[in-house]
């Protein structure tokens, strides 16, 4: 038995050896075959005089247009579509420029496969899976499909995403002077969105590469961040994050536990593309409150193109912390989509001389505001003013009989404000626009104000009446301002019932941050965020009270420059809240008269007469190449505006000169008490604003602005030229008037005269 077993084992080993040798030979032969194939190819190449491998030639615009179908034409615009690729093209016959929804040469670009699909897609979708608190991004070329149909005046597209079970219909039509993309969100189909396993649409983006520029093209994007900024194509800033900012700022209900970076807001729901001899102005006409502007340059987003586009958040998200857990949980808005419509408009721009720049983009947007949004062109002939912000009263904690007591404290009384205005008038300031903040009893007490009630601690109705009469007699526009956004319980409004609710179902409480550490300052109690659902009641009563007291000027503080929703049972989206705000400003304009707004968002522009605190710079993101006063270019000559406070800026000379280059009035913050008296109050951030330190300077810069800007007050900006080193800015107006600001010399040349800033302000103030 033992001998037989040895023989069997020997036979098995031999068989295994033969089998392994045979297997090795098979794979070896395959490898040899592959190597031989490559080798033979190389030898064939050598035998044919070392011919180089033929490179794939990029598709041209002519070839792409030949593969497309002419859908319709309207005036000087033609619309084409390629139903196989899901792309469109907009031709401007005035200059022959063709604006493509997607680059025509994607296949030969250096982008990777995933990026190529994204570049070819005309829609992308982000959907949420609430059960596992995650989101997934798909597009019409990757896990999505589309069906494109020609219509009488455009194209209908139905996008289908099988995995989440979401269908999105879109219509594209050729209108008079622009292309319109429209989505009725009520027609978006979601399969079982309310179930625990359901999938919810959270974001959509259409035509993300509309007008994208290649690495061979010259031009830039115009971004309305702060005053405005320019991003040059191919600027080499490839290691930076792409630009992405929400139009009108972030939703205030999602309060962070630590202070985040303070950036300027995007006040205008638009952007511009300037490409060699043509331009495009893109505006979010509907759905703007949920829009985000995104911009990247070549090689920054793993592809060869430069692009700017909008995406739209249809359901918002929030985060909350479980007790003892340091990692936040993400929650999604589960109810139906509260943004009823999305509409994008694409306006091609051309000029007679064939040269398009950011001023032409501003002209196009201004025309849109005036024709589509009823913004009025006001008569501003010779109208140059000094803008002034007064701060009336504040709360301060004092010790009474050894107990801490919070009391209302006067900062600038009505008598003191009249004294300041009288002194300025005596110094030659004969045109002023004054805003009176914290003037009412409720405002000082941080409660909702729904009636005209000048605070007794500031002098009461009698002293206010004297101040108001003085202003009327001396041509001063005085705006008593009420800020009804952050509040404490009282005056008929309660934190339990009138506070906005976050998506996480928590109350939205606004905290005060510690200046040193950026964490919550426990010294101050959090305030509630007033629900937009309560706006109509409070502001209707407030406007009626102003009218009853014959006050013809009104301002609403931060209402013009912040927007947020209420995501509790009241179900108010930012888009719905915008409608409430528009109604408030419309009522104020019709019932009161003059309306002032602070750094106003676009949707308030049809109703305001004066705008204050407009920044003269952008948020200074590294991807930006330089700043421009785009906001000011849009408004100059049609609405009176002023820059941020001169005395609140770290570089006074730069602010003054930049403001004058932007055709902007100048402004000052004033309080009636000194910095040491402001200590430990909510207004201590205005430590610099004691009026006694700034009277001569305010009068001086007003005189300078009159000398420089009076002749241009009612004209529009038609050129804004920055020197290569940034030391000079030339501004040309529609009436031919020109100013040149020189930052090295601190001078302004206007017409034939040159003015030295130090002659108006003093070298010691300028730090020279």
Rosetta blueprint (number, residue, H / E / L):
1 X L
2 X H
3 X H
4 X H
5 X H
6 X H
7 X H
8 X H
9 X H
10 X H
11 X H
12 X H
13 X H
14 X H
15 X H
16 X H
17 X H
18 X H
19 X H
20 X H
21 X H
22 X H
23 X H
24 X H
25 X H
26 X H
27 X H
28 X H
29 X H
30 X H
31 X H
32 X H
33 X H
34 X H
35 X H
36 X H
37 X H
38 X H
39 X H
40 X H
41 X H
42 X H
43 X H
44 X H
45 X H
46 X H
47 X H
48 X L
49 X L
50 X L
51 X L
52 X L
53 X L
54 X L
55 X L
56 X L
57 X L
58 X L
59 X L
60 X L
61 X H
62 X H
63 X H
64 X H
65 X H
66 X H
67 X L
68 X L
69 X E
70 X E
71 X E
72 X E
73 X E
74 X E
75 X L
76 X L
77 X E
78 X E
79 X E
80 X E
81 X E
82 X E
83 X L
84 X L
85 X L
86 X L
87 X E
88 X E
89 X E
90 X E
91 X E
92 X E
93 X L
94 X L
95 X L
96 X L
97 X E
98 X E
99 X E
100 X E
101 X L
102 X L
103 X L
104 X L
105 X L
106 X H
107 X H
108 X H
109 X L
110 X L
111 X L
112 X L
113 X H
114 X H
115 X H
116 X H
117 X H
118 X H
119 X H
120 X H
121 X L
122 X L
123 X E
124 X E
125 X E
126 X E
127 X E
128 X E
129 X E
130 X L
131 X L
132 X L
133 X L
134 X E
135 X E
136 X E
137 X E
138 X E
139 X E
140 X L
141 X L
142 X E
143 X L
144 X L
145 X E
146 X E
147 X E
148 X E
149 X E
150 X E
151 X E
152 X L
153 X L
154 X E
155 X E
156 X E
157 X E
158 X E
159 X E
160 X E
161 X E
162 X L
163 X L
164 X L
165 X L
166 X E
167 X E
168 X E
169 X E
170 X E
171 X E
172 X E
173 X E
174 X E
175 X E
176 X L
177 X L
178 X E
179 X E
180 X E
181 X E
182 X E
183 X E
184 X E
185 X H
186 X H
187 X H
188 X L
189 X E
190 X E
191 X L
192 X L
193 X L
194 X L
195 X L
196 X L
197 X L
198 X L
199 X L
200 X E
201 X E
202 X E
203 X E
204 X E
205 X E
206 X E
207 X L
208 X L
209 X L
210 X L
211 X L
212 X L
213 X E
214 X L
215 X L
216 X L
217 X L
218 X L
219 X E
220 X E
221 X E
222 X E
223 X E
224 X E
225 X E
226 X L
227 X L
228 X L
229 X E
230 X E
231 X E
232 X E
233 X L
234 X L
235 X L
236 X L
237 X L
238 X L
239 X L
240 X L
241 X L
242 X L
243 X E
244 X E
245 X E
246 X E
247 X E
248 X L
249 X L
250 X L
251 X L
252 X L
253 X L
254 X L
255 X L
256 X L
257 X L
258 X E
259 X L
260 X L
261 X L
262 X L
263 X L
264 X L
265 X L
266 X E
267 X E
268 X E
269 X E
270 X E
271 X E
272 X E
273 X E
274 X E
275 X E
276 X L
277 X L
278 X E
279 X E
280 X E
281 X E
282 X E
283 X E
284 X E
285 X E
286 X E
287 X L
288 X H
289 X H
290 X H
291 X E
292 X E
293 X E
294 X E
295 X E
296 X E
297 X L
298 X L
299 X L
300 X L
301 X L
302 X L
303 X L
304 X L
305 X L
306 X E
307 X E
308 X E
309 X E
310 X E
311 X E
312 X E
313 X E
314 X L
315 X L
316 X L
317 X E
318 X E
319 X E
320 X E
321 X L
322 X L
323 X L
324 X L
325 X L
326 X L
327 X L
328 X L
329 X E
330 X E
331 X E
332 X E
333 X L
334 X L
335 X L
336 X L
337 X L
338 X L
339 X L
340 X L
341 X E
342 X E
343 X E
344 X E
345 X E
346 X E
347 X E
348 X E
349 X E
350 X L
351 X L
352 X L
353 X L
354 X L
355 X L
356 X L
357 X L
358 X H
359 X H
360 X H
361 X H
362 X H
363 X H
364 X H
365 X H
366 X H
367 X H
368 X H
369 X H
370 X H
371 X H
372 X H
373 X L
374 X L
375 X L
376 X L
377 X L
378 X L
379 X L
380 X L
381 X L
382 X L
383 X L
384 X L
385 X L
386 X E
387 X E
388 X E
389 X E
390 X E
391 X E
392 X L
393 X E
394 X E
395 X E
396 X E
397 X E
398 X E
399 X E
400 X E
401 X L
402 X L
403 X E
404 X E
405 X E
406 X E
407 X E
408 X E
409 X E
410 X E
411 X L
412 X L
413 X L
414 X H
415 X H
416 X H
417 X H
418 X H
419 X H
420 X H
421 X H
422 X H
423 X H
424 X H
425 X H
426 X H
427 X L
428 X L
429 X L
430 X L
431 X L
432 X E
433 X E
434 X E
435 X E
436 X E
437 X E
438 X L
439 X L
440 X E
441 X H
442 X H
443 X H
444 X H
445 X L
446 X L
447 X L
448 X L
449 X L
450 X L
451 X L
452 X L
453 X L
454 X E
455 X L
456 X H
457 X H
458 X H
459 X L
460 X H
461 X H
462 X H
463 X H
464 X H
465 X H
466 X H
467 X H
468 X H
469 X H
470 X H
471 X H
472 X H
473 X H
474 X L
475 X L
476 X L
477 X E
478 X E
479 X E
480 X E
481 X E
482 X L
483 X L
484 X L
485 X L
486 X E
487 X E
488 X L
489 X L
490 X E
491 X L
492 X L
493 X E
494 X L
495 X L
496 X L
497 X L
498 X L
499 X E
500 X L
501 X E
502 X L
503 X L
504 X L
505 X L
506 X L
507 X E
508 X L
509 X E
510 X E
511 X L
512 X L
513 X E
514 X L
515 X L
516 X L
517 X L
518 X L
519 X E
520 X E
521 X L
522 X L
523 X L
524 X L
525 X L
526 X L
527 X E
528 X E
529 X E
530 X E
531 X L
532 X H
533 X H
534 X H
535 X H
536 X H
537 X H
538 X H
539 X H
540 X H
541 X H
542 X H
543 X H
544 X H
545 X H
546 X H
547 X H
548 X H
549 X L
550 X L
551 X L
552 X L
553 X E
554 X E
555 X E
556 X L
557 X H
558 X H
559 X H
560 X H
561 X L
562 X L
563 X L
564 X L
565 X L
566 X E
567 X L
568 X L
569 X L
570 X L
571 X L
572 X E
573 X L
574 X H
575 X H
576 X H
577 X H
578 X H
579 X H
580 X H
581 X H
582 X H
583 X H
584 X H
585 X H
586 X H
587 X H
588 X H
589 X H
590 X H
591 X H
592 X L
593 X L
594 X E
595 X E
596 X E
597 X E
598 X E
599 X L
600 X L
601 X L
602 X H
603 X H
604 X H
605 X H
606 X H
607 X H
608 X L
609 X L
610 X E
611 X E
612 X E
613 X E
614 X E
615 X L
616 X L
617 X L
618 X L
619 X L
620 X L
621 X L
622 X L
623 X L
624 X L
625 X L
626 X E
627 X E
628 X L
629 X L
630 X H
631 X H
632 X H
633 X H
634 X H
635 X H
636 X L
637 X L
638 X L
639 X L
640 X E
641 X E
642 X E
643 X E
644 X E
645 X E
646 X H
647 X H
648 X H
649 X L
650 X L
651 X L
652 X H
653 X H
654 X H
655 X H
656 X H
657 X H
658 X H
659 X H
660 X H
661 X H
662 X L
663 X L
664 X L
665 X E
666 X E
667 X E
668 X E
669 X E
670 X E
671 X E
672 X L
673 X L
674 X L
675 X H
676 X H
677 X H
678 X H
679 X L
680 X L
681 X E
682 X L
683 X L
684 X H
685 X H
686 X H
687 X L
688 X L
689 X L
690 X E
691 X H
692 X H
693 X H
694 X L
695 X H
696 X H
697 X H
698 X H
699 X H
700 X H
701 X H
702 X H
703 X H
704 X H
705 X H
706 X H
707 X H
708 X H
709 X H
710 X H
711 X H
712 X H
713 X L
714 X L
715 X L
716 X L
717 X E
718 X E
719 X E
720 X E
721 X E
722 X E
723 X L
724 X L
725 X L
726 X L
727 X L
728 X E
729 X E
730 X E
731 X E
732 X E
733 X E
734 X L
735 X L
736 X L
737 X L
738 X E
739 X E
740 X E
741 X E
742 X E
743 X L
744 X L
745 X L
746 X L
747 X E
748 X E
749 X E
750 X E
751 X L
752 X L
753 X E
754 X E
755 X E
756 X E
757 X L
758 X H
759 X H
760 X H
761 X H
762 X L
763 X H
764 X H
765 X H
766 X H
767 X L
768 X L
